[in-house]
Amino acid sequence: MSNSTLLTVTVVLVLGHAGALLLSVVLRKRIGPVIWLNLVVASGVLLGPSFAANSNDLRATWLTGLEALTLFSCAVALGGVRLPVLLIWTEFAINFLLSAISLAFVIFLS
């Protein structure tokens, strides 16, 4: 993946998280936008080919586990099962933080 593609992806991720946060908190659209964004991000991470190749890397294993939990919990929440809101927001916060750190790293490298 080229630097410009990586920069574009990380900017879109950070803006998506900021938009979901804005919709959920400021515009009081409840937690729906956060659940949908978590679901999309987790699906994208789990479908990415790079994690299967790095199965011996502890960071990749940790991220894969986090995204599997996020995907499962968001799918269950969309199915109508009530989950602790703290779980959904924690997954969102971790993904937002990782996206922001990735963006800072890509900008620093450019």
QUIURKA-V324100 format. One record per residue. N is the residue number from 0. PHI is phi in degrees with one decimal (* if undefined). Layout:
N,PHI ; N,PHI
This chain:
0,* ; 1,-75.5 ; 2,-62.6 ; 3,-68.5 ; 4,-68.0 ; 5,-63.2 ; 6,-62.5 ; 7,-62.3 ; 8,-63.1 ; 9,-69.4 ; 10,-64.4 ; 11,-62.7 ; 12,-63.7 ; 13,-65.6 ; 14,-65.5 ; 15,-63.4 ; 16,-65.4 ; 17,-63.7 ; 18,-65.8 ; 19,-65.6 ; 20,-64.5 ; 21,-61.2 ; 22,-62.5 ; 23,-75.8 ; 24,-93.8 ; 25,-74.3 ; 26,-90.7 ; 27,54.1 ; 28,-91.2 ; 29,64.7 ; 30,-99.6 ; 31,-53.1 ; 32,-60.2 ; 33,-67.1 ; 34,-62.5 ; 35,-64.1 ; 36,-64.7 ; 37,-56.9 ; 38,-63.5 ; 39,-67.3 ; 40,-64.8 ; 41,-62.7 ; 42,-62.7 ; 43,-62.7 ; 44,-66.8 ; 45,-71.7 ; 46,-85.2 ; 47,-66.2 ; 48,-75.8 ; 49,-73.8 ; 50,-77.2 ; 51,-67.4 ; 52,-75.5 ; 53,-110.5 ; 54,-66.8 ; 55,-88.5 ; 56,-85.6 ; 57,-62.5 ; 58,-65.0 ; 59,-66.8 ; 60,-65.8 ; 61,-62.9 ; 62,-65.8 ; 63,-63.7 ; 64,-63.5 ; 65,-60.1 ; 66,-70.9 ; 67,-65.2 ; 68,-62.9 ; 69,-62.8 ; 70,-60.4 ; 71,-63.4 ; 72,-67.2 ; 73,-70.9 ; 74,-64.4 ; 75,-65.1 ; 76,-65.1 ; 77,-68.8 ; 78,-75.9 ; 79,106.3 ; 80,-79.8 ; 81,-81.4 ; 82,-112.0 ; 83,-59.9 ; 84,-62.2 ; 85,-60.4 ; 86,-63.0 ; 87,-63.4 ; 88,-68.4 ; 89,-65.8 ; 90,-60.8 ; 91,-61.9 ; 92,-63.3 ; 93,-64.5 ; 94,-64.3 ; 95,-63.0 ; 96,-62.5 ; 97,-63.7 ; 98,-66.0 ; 99,-65.6 ; 100,-64.3 ; 101,-62.4 ; 102,-62.8 ; 103,-61.1 ; 104,-65.4 ; 105,-65.7 ; 106,-64.4 ; 107,-62.7 ; 108,-75.3 ; 109,-72.5
